[in-house]
Amino acid sequence: MANATPRTTRWLLVAGVLALCGCEHDAYEITMEPRGQEMVRALRVWRVKRGTEAKPESVARDRLVALEKVYGIAPKRLADGVRQFTGTFRGRMPNDVGGAGTYTRFGSSMGHSCAYVERFGGRPDQAGRAVEDFARIDRLTDNLMGWFDAELHGDAGREKLHAFMDKQFRRDAKNVYWYVRLGAPMLVVPENMGRTALRVGQYLVENGYFSPEELPALVRTVTVSMGGDANGLMVLAQRQVARRMGVSDDRPVPKSLGFLADPNTARHSLEAYLRKTPEYKKLLADHERGPRGEKAPPEPMDLLEMPTALDIQIPLLGPSRDHLTLRLRAAEEPWLTNGEWDGKGAAVKWNGSLPKAMQTPLLCYALWSRADETFQKARFGRTILRGKELAAYCVWRNGLTKAEGEQWDTLLAGLKPTDDAAGKLGAFAPAEGAGGGEGKPVGDYRRQGWELIHAALSWAEGK
């Protein structure tokens, strides 16, 4: 029986493109510590080879040179090939591991709030990527339509197949791509892989590609094809095409579909068609105008560029991408983070693989606040603002004009625990028909600070 080749599998439109894992990767370890408005950042980097994990090697020289430009200093040499770069950054984080990030601190007399957000790897322009992939699907569909039109010239079912390919298949290919793309970031978890497969399977059943009763035969055929025998897939392809030509399953597959009899026949037929297309002729002409001997001539199958939705890591085979370990010291436990809080070490930790160039970026974030308890207790008798409420207050306070800020801080500084705090602070943004505290607010933004403190005082008293 004929065996499938890599080029054969490209035209079969298999939705999952499995990315085989490499044996080597770069490891990055970042440690950060906020100091006021600045962030002290230390990056350690080394190369890991399979079988020698206990003995790190130095990363490539060009990578070290690039990092030297980012940090402005030569690395510190540590044991076993590990290099360390250290720098202090204000606002924007360095693009050291392929990304972008910020550290922001908003201060106030009530305390301060901090926000760390950083993207690592991947492609931020995911909308652009989707547009490009949809365009790839359109080009792929156009080439397949042209191929079938050429091979089925004069066949009675040709027009039905053309209409199906141009509308339903084009649409369905994009929808399957989108479902797979939505699930791709989570496919490293077997349960999520199953969920994505069910979602795609339901869509294909709903749109008439196969029935649930056909699942065992389909699984068997795909399993056998993964072992190198793609003849069963060709039989399925013939029947699918015949259905779209209007041929019922109880009738034989038309002889005109003989070009799909086996992988080799199909490949040769498709290559012969692609060689005649204007796109391939242009590729060939561009190659001939280029420098001689640098690249091999383009192959016809190069026109069948697949979407990138399944550029993922396969679990059981080990890491295929560079690895990142990130640690951020924080004065308080974050009120919002996607990292793991280490209370003993007073730090947030992240650990994972870096996305590849076309994937959704890895995003790490932590938001925390620290109350000035001495100041708050001196004005209210207790600490009334912490966490996200203090963060909201700090953002509001930093949105005031200079004159507004001075007026507000004067009112706040003059408070005593025995005062009617809500009443006195209400003078900053009085309500219509009232001396402060109740009624319709005047100047919504100025009023927000009073509302935050009033709510905190009311909650504390109710408690």
C-alpha positions as CSV (number, residue, x, y, z in Angstrom):
1,M,0.0,0.0,0.0
2,A,1.1,3.5,-0.7
3,N,2.4,5.6,2.2
4,A,1.7,9.2,2.8
5,T,4.5,11.7,2.4
6,P,4.8,15.2,4.1
7,R,3.7,16.9,0.9
8,T,0.7,14.5,0.6
9,T,-0.6,15.4,4.1
10,R,-0.6,19.1,3.2
11,W,-3.3,18.8,0.6
12,L,-5.4,16.5,2.8
13,L,-6.3,19.5,4.9
14,V,-5.8,17.8,8.2
15,A,-6.9,20.4,10.7
16,G,-4.3,19.6,13.4
17,V,-0.7,20.4,12.6
18,L,1.4,18.7,15.3
19,A,4.5,20.7,16.2
20,L,7.2,18.2,17.1
21,C,9.1,19.1,20.1
22,G,12.7,20.0,20.1
23,C,15.4,18.8,22.4
24,E,16.9,22.2,23.3
25,H,15.5,25.4,24.6
26,D,16.6,28.6,26.3
27,A,15.6,29.1,29.9
28,Y,14.9,32.6,31.3
29,E,14.6,33.4,35.0
30,I,13.4,36.9,35.9
31,T,13.3,38.3,39.4
32,M,11.8,41.8,40.1
33,E,11.5,44.0,43.1
34,P,9.7,47.4,43.1
35,R,11.4,50.3,44.7
36,G,9.1,53.3,44.6
37,Q,8.4,54.2,41.0
38,E,11.1,52.0,39.7
39,M,11.5,48.2,39.2
40,V,14.8,46.4,39.8
41,R,15.0,43.6,37.3
42,A,17.5,40.7,37.2
43,L,17.5,38.3,34.3
44,R,19.3,35.0,34.3
45,V,19.5,33.1,31.0
46,W,21.0,29.7,30.0
47,R,20.7,27.0,27.4
48,V,19.2,23.6,28.3
49,K,20.0,20.4,26.3
50,R,18.2,17.1,26.8
51,G,20.2,14.8,29.0
52,T,22.4,17.6,30.4
53,E,19.7,19.6,32.3
54,A,22.0,19.6,35.4
55,K,24.7,21.4,33.4
56,P,23.4,24.5,31.8
57,E,25.2,25.9,28.8
58,S,25.5,29.5,27.6
59,V,23.0,30.8,25.1
60,A,24.0,31.8,21.6
61,R,26.4,34.8,21.3
62,D,24.0,36.9,19.3
63,R,21.3,36.5,22.0
64,L,23.8,37.7,24.6
65,V,24.7,40.7,22.4
66,A,21.0,41.6,22.1
67,L,20.5,41.4,25.8
68,E,23.6,43.6,26.4
69,K,21.9,46.3,24.3
70,V,18.7,46.1,26.2
71,Y,20.4,46.3,29.7
72,G,23.3,48.5,28.6
73,I,25.8,46.3,30.5
74,A,27.7,43.1,30.0
75,P,26.3,40.1,31.8
76,K,27.6,38.7,35.0
77,R,29.0,35.2,34.6
78,L,27.6,32.7,37.0
79,A,28.3,29.0,37.3
80,D,27.6,26.5,34.6
81,G,27.0,28.8,31.6
82,V,24.4,31.0,33.4
83,R,24.5,34.7,32.6
84,Q,22.8,37.4,34.6
85,F,21.7,40.9,33.5
86,T,20.5,43.5,36.0
87,G,18.9,46.9,35.5
88,T,16.5,49.4,37.0
89,F,13.5,50.5,35.0
90,R,10.9,53.1,35.4
91,G,7.5,52.7,33.8
92,R,8.2,50.5,30.8
93,M,9.8,47.1,31.2
94,P,12.7,46.1,28.9
95,N,12.0,44.0,25.8
96,D,14.4,41.3,27.0
97,V,12.4,38.1,26.5
98,G,10.4,39.3,23.5
99,G,7.5,41.4,24.7
100,A,6.4,44.6,26.4
101,G,5.2,45.6,29.8
102,T,4.7,48.3,32.4
103,Y,5.1,48.9,36.1
104,T,2.9,51.7,37.4
105,R,2.6,53.1,41.0
106,F,0.0,55.6,42.1
107,G,0.6,57.2,45.4
108,S,-1.6,59.1,47.8
109,S,-1.7,60.0,51.5
110,M,-4.0,57.0,52.2
111,G,-1.5,54.6,50.7
112,H,-0.4,53.5,47.2
113,S,-1.4,51.0,44.5
114,C,0.8,49.2,42.0
115,A,0.1,47.5,38.7
116,Y,2.5,45.2,36.9
117,V,1.4,43.9,33.4
118,E,3.7,42.3,30.9
119,R,3.4,40.4,27.6
120,F,5.9,37.7,26.7
121,G,6.4,36.2,23.3
122,G,3.7,35.5,20.8
123,R,2.1,38.0,18.4
124,P,0.1,40.9,19.9
125,D,-1.7,41.6,16.6
126,Q,-4.0,38.6,16.8
127,A,-6.6,40.3,14.7
128,G,-4.0,40.7,11.9
129,R,-3.1,37.1,12.3
130,A,-6.7,36.0,11.9
131,V,-7.1,38.1,8.7
132,E,-3.9,36.6,7.3
133,D,-5.1,33.0,8.1
134,F,-8.5,33.7,6.6
135,A,-6.7,34.8,3.5
136,R,-4.7,31.6,3.5
137,I,-7.9,29.6,3.8
138,D,-9.4,31.5,0.8
139,R,-6.3,30.9,-1.3
140,L,-6.3,27.2,-0.3
141,T,-10.0,26.9,-1.2
142,D,-9.5,28.7,-4.5
143,N,-6.7,26.3,-5.5
144,L,-8.7,23.2,-4.5
145,M,-11.7,24.5,-6.4
146,G,-9.6,25.1,-9.5
147,W,-8.1,21.6,-9.2
148,F,-11.5,19.9,-8.9
149,D,-12.8,22.0,-11.8
150,A,-9.9,21.0,-14.0
151,E,-10.2,17.3,-13.2
152,L,-14.0,17.1,-13.4
153,H,-14.4,19.1,-16.6
154,G,-17.5,17.9,-18.3
155,D,-18.8,15.9,-15.3
156,A,-22.5,16.5,-14.4
157,G,-21.7,17.1,-10.7
158,R,-18.9,19.6,-11.2
159,E,-21.1,22.7,-10.8
160,K,-22.6,21.4,-7.5
161,L,-19.2,20.7,-6.1
162,H,-17.9,24.1,-7.2
163,A,-20.8,25.9,-5.5
164,F,-20.3,23.8,-2.3
165,M,-16.6,24.6,-2.2
166,D,-17.1,28.3,-2.9
167,K,-19.6,28.9,-0.2
168,Q,-20.1,26.2,2.4
169,F,-16.6,24.7,2.4
170,R,-14.9,28.1,2.5
171,R,-17.1,29.1,5.4
172,D,-16.8,25.8,7.3
173,A,-13.0,25.8,6.9
174,K,-12.8,29.3,8.6
175,N,-15.2,28.2,11.4
176,V,-13.2,25.1,12.1
177,Y,-10.0,27.2,12.1
178,W,-11.6,29.6,14.6
179,Y,-12.8,27.0,17.0
180,V,-9.4,25.3,17.0
181,R,-7.7,28.6,17.4
182,L,-9.9,29.5,20.4
183,G,-9.0,26.2,22.0
184,A,-5.3,26.1,21.0
185,P,-3.9,28.0,24.0
186,M,-5.5,25.3,26.3
187,L,-4.8,22.2,24.2
188,V,-1.8,21.3,26.4
189,V,-4.4,20.0,28.9
190,P,-5.9,16.7,27.7
191,E,-9.4,17.6,29.0
192,N,-9.4,20.8,27.0
193,M,-8.2,18.9,23.9
194,G,-11.2,16.8,24.2
195,R,-13.5,19.8,24.6
196,T,-12.1,21.4,21.4
197,A,-12.4,18.1,19.5
198,L,-16.1,17.8,20.6
199,R,-16.8,21.4,19.5
200,V,-15.2,20.9,16.1
201,G,-16.8,17.5,15.8
202,Q,-20.3,18.9,16.5
203,Y,-19.8,21.6,13.9
204,L,-18.8,19.0,11.3
205,V,-21.7,16.7,12.2
206,E,-24.1,19.7,12.1
207,N,-22.9,20.6,8.6
208,G,-23.1,17.2,7.1
209,Y,-19.5,16.0,6.9
210,F,-20.1,12.8,8.9
211,S,-22.6,11.3,11.4
212,P,-21.9,10.2,14.9
213,E,-22.5,6.6,13.8
214,E,-19.5,7.0,11.4
215,L,-17.2,8.0,14.2
216,P,-15.6,4.5,14.9
217,A,-14.7,4.0,11.2
218,L,-13.4,7.6,11.1
219,V,-11.2,7.1,14.2
220,R,-9.9,3.8,12.7
221,T,-9.1,5.5,9.4
222,V,-7.3,8.4,11.0
223,T,-5.3,6.1,13.3
224,V,-4.2,3.9,10.5
225,S,-3.2,7.0,8.4
226,M,-1.0,8.3,11.3
227,G,0.9,5.0,11.0
228,G,1.7,5.9,7.4
229,D,-1.1,4.4,5.4
230,A,-3.3,7.2,4.0
231,N,-5.3,5.1,1.6
232,G,-8.3,5.0,3.9
233,L,-8.3,8.8,4.1
234,M,-8.4,8.9,0.3
235,V,-11.5,6.6,0.3
236,L,-13.2,9.1,2.8
237,A,-12.1,12.0,0.6
238,Q,-13.7,10.4,-2.5
239,R,-16.9,9.8,-0.7
240,Q,-17.1,13.3,0.7
241,V,-16.5,14.8,-2.8
242,A,-19.0,12.5,-4.3
243,R,-21.7,13.6,-1.8
244,R,-21.1,17.2,-2.7
245,M,-21.4,16.3,-6.4
246,G,-24.9,15.0,-5.6
247,V,-24.0,11.3,-5.6
248,S,-25.8,9.4,-2.8
249,D,-23.9,7.0,-0.5
250,D,-25.7,3.9,-2.0
251,R,-24.2,4.6,-5.4
252,P,-20.6,4.0,-6.5
253,V,-18.1,6.8,-6.4
254,P,-17.9,8.3,-10.0
255,K,-14.9,7.1,-12.1
256,S,-14.1,10.8,-12.6
257,L,-12.8,10.8,-9.0
258,G,-10.1,8.3,-9.9
259,F,-7.5,11.1,-9.4
260,L,-8.3,10.7,-5.6
261,A,-7.7,6.9,-5.7
262,D,-4.5,7.0,-3.6
263,P,-2.1,9.7,-2.1
264,N,0.5,9.5,-4.9
265,T,-2.1,9.8,-7.7
266,A,-3.8,12.7,-5.9
267,R,-0.4,14.4,-5.3
268,H,0.7,14.2,-8.9
269,S,-2.6,15.4,-10.1
270,L,-2.6,18.4,-7.7
271,E,1.0,19.3,-8.5
272,A,0.3,19.2,-12.2
273,Y,-2.6,21.6,-11.8
274,L,-0.6,24.0,-9.5
275,R,2.3,24.2,-12.0
276,K,-0.1,25.8,-14.5
277,T,-1.5,28.4,-12.1
278,P,-0.4,32.1,-12.5
279,E,0.6,32.1,-8.8
280,Y,3.1,29.3,-9.3
281,K,4.5,30.8,-12.5
282,K,5.1,34.1,-10.6
283,L,6.9,32.2,-7.7
284,L,9.1,30.5,-10.3
285,A,9.8,33.8,-12.1
286,D,10.7,35.6,-8.8
287,H,13.0,32.7,-7.9
288,E,14.8,32.9,-11.3
289,R,15.3,36.7,-10.9
290,G,16.8,36.2,-7.4
291,P,20.4,35.2,-6.4
292,R,21.3,31.9,-8.0
293,G,22.1,28.9,-5.8
294,E,20.9,30.4,-2.5
295,K,17.4,28.8,-2.4
296,A,15.9,25.7,-4.0
297,P,13.2,26.3,-6.6
298,P,9.7,26.7,-5.3
299,E,7.5,23.6,-5.2
300,P,3.9,23.6,-6.4
301,M,2.7,22.6,-2.9
302,D,4.2,25.8,-1.5
303,L,1.0,27.5,-2.7
304,L,-1.0,25.5,-0.2
305,E,0.0,27.5,2.8
306,M,-1.9,26.3,5.9
307,P,-3.3,28.5,8.7
308,T,-1.4,28.7,11.9
309,A,-4.2,27.9,14.4
310,L,-2.6,24.7,15.7
311,D,0.9,25.9,16.3
312,I,0.8,24.4,19.8
313,Q,2.9,22.4,22.2
314,I,2.1,18.7,22.4
315,P,2.1,17.6,26.1
316,L,3.7,14.2,26.5
317,L,6.8,15.0,24.4
318,G,8.4,17.6,26.6
319,P,9.1,21.3,26.1
320,S,9.3,22.6,22.6
321,R,9.7,26.3,23.4
322,D,11.8,28.5,25.5
323,H,10.9,28.5,29.2
324,L,10.2,31.4,31.5
325,T,10.2,31.6,35.3
326,L,9.1,34.9,36.7
327,R,9.1,36.1,40.3
328,L,7.9,39.5,41.5
329,R,8.2,40.7,45.1
330,A,5.1,42.5,46.4
331,A,4.5,44.3,49.7
332,E,1.0,42.9,49.9
333,E,-0.8,39.9,48.4
334,P,-2.2,41.1,45.0
335,W,-6.0,41.6,44.9
336,L,-5.8,40.6,41.2
337,T,-3.2,38.3,39.6
338,N,-2.9,35.3,37.3
339,G,0.3,34.2,39.1
340,E,0.8,32.2,42.2
341,W,1.1,34.0,45.5
342,D,3.9,32.9,47.8
343,G,3.0,34.3,51.2
344,K,6.2,33.1,52.9
345,G,8.4,34.7,50.2
346,A,6.1,37.7,49.7
347,A,6.2,37.2,45.9
348,V,4.1,36.4,42.9
349,K,5.4,33.5,40.7
350,W,4.7,32.5,37.1
351,N,6.1,29.5,35.4
352,G,5.6,28.3,31.8
353,S,6.7,28.0,28.2
354,L,7.0,31.1,26.0
355,P,4.6,31.2,23.0
356,K,6.0,31.0,19.5
357,A,6.0,33.9,17.1
358,M,2.4,33.4,15.8
359,Q,0.7,32.4,19.0
360,T,-1.3,34.3,21.5
361,P,1.1,36.1,23.8
362,L,1.7,35.0,27.4
363,L,0.3,37.8,29.7
364,C,1.5,38.1,33.4
365,Y,-0.1,40.6,35.7
366,A,-0.4,41.5,39.4
367,L,-2.2,44.4,41.0
368,W,-1.7,45.2,44.7
369,S,-2.1,48.0,47.2
370,R,-0.5,49.0,50.4
371,A,-2.4,51.2,52.9
372,D,-0.7,53.9,55.0
373,E,-2.2,52.6,58.2
374,T,-0.7,55.3,60.4
375,F,-2.3,58.0,58.3
376,Q,-5.7,56.3,58.0
377,K,-6.0,55.5,61.7
378,A,-5.1,59.0,62.6
379,R,-8.1,60.3,60.5
380,F,-10.7,57.6,60.8
381,G,-9.6,55.5,63.8
382,R,-9.0,52.5,61.7
383,T,-7.7,51.4,58.2
384,I,-10.7,51.8,55.9
385,L,-9.2,51.4,52.4
386,R,-7.2,48.4,51.3
387,G,-6.9,46.3,48.2
388,K,-8.9,47.2,45.1
389,E,-10.8,49.9,47.0
390,L,-7.5,51.6,47.8
391,A,-6.4,51.1,44.2
392,A,-9.6,52.8,42.9
393,Y,-9.0,55.7,45.4
394,C,-5.4,56.1,44.3
395,V,-6.3,56.3,40.6
396,W,-9.1,58.8,41.4
397,R,-6.7,61.0,43.5
398,N,-4.1,61.1,40.8
399,G,-6.8,62.2,38.3
400,L,-7.5,65.4,40.3
401,T,-6.0,68.7,39.1
402,K,-3.3,70.3,41.2
403,A,-5.7,72.7,42.8
404,E,-8.3,70.0,43.4
405,G,-5.7,67.7,44.9
406,E,-4.5,70.4,47.3
407,Q,-8.0,71.2,48.4
408,W,-8.9,67.5,49.0
409,D,-5.6,66.7,50.8
410,T,-6.2,69.7,53.1
411,L,-9.7,68.5,54.0
412,L,-8.4,64.9,54.6
413,A,-5.4,66.0,56.7
414,G,-7.6,68.0,59.0
415,L,-9.9,65.0,59.9
416,K,-10.0,63.4,63.4
417,P,-11.5,60.0,64.3
418,T,-14.3,61.8,66.1
419,D,-15.3,64.0,63.1
420,D,-18.2,63.4,60.8
421,A,-15.8,62.5,58.0
422,A,-18.4,62.0,55.3
423,G,-19.9,65.4,56.1
424,K,-16.6,67.3,56.1
425,L,-15.3,65.6,52.9
426,G,-18.7,66.3,51.3
427,A,-17.7,70.0,51.1
428,F,-15.1,69.0,48.4
429,A,-17.9,68.1,45.9
430,P,-21.2,69.3,47.5
431,A,-24.6,67.8,46.4
432,E,-27.4,70.0,45.1
433,G,-29.7,71.1,47.9
434,A,-27.4,69.9,50.6
435,G,-24.3,71.0,52.5
436,G,-22.6,67.7,51.7
437,G,-23.2,64.0,52.0
438,E,-26.6,63.4,50.4
439,G,-28.5,64.5,47.3
440,K,-27.7,64.7,43.6
441,P,-24.0,65.0,43.1
442,V,-22.4,68.0,41.5
443,G,-19.3,67.2,39.4
444,D,-19.4,63.4,39.2
445,Y,-15.6,62.9,39.2
446,R,-14.9,65.1,42.2
447,R,-17.6,63.2,44.0
448,Q,-16.1,59.7,43.5
449,G,-13.5,60.1,46.3
450,W,-16.1,61.0,48.8
451,E,-18.2,58.0,47.7
452,L,-15.3,55.6,48.1
453,I,-14.6,56.8,51.7
454,H,-18.3,57.0,52.6
455,A,-18.9,53.4,51.4
456,A,-15.8,52.2,53.4
457,L,-17.0,54.0,56.5
458,S,-20.6,52.7,56.1
459,W,-19.3,49.1,55.6
460,A,-17.0,49.3,58.7
461,E,-19.8,50.7,60.9
462,G,-22.3,48.0,59.6
463,K,-19.7,45.3,60.4
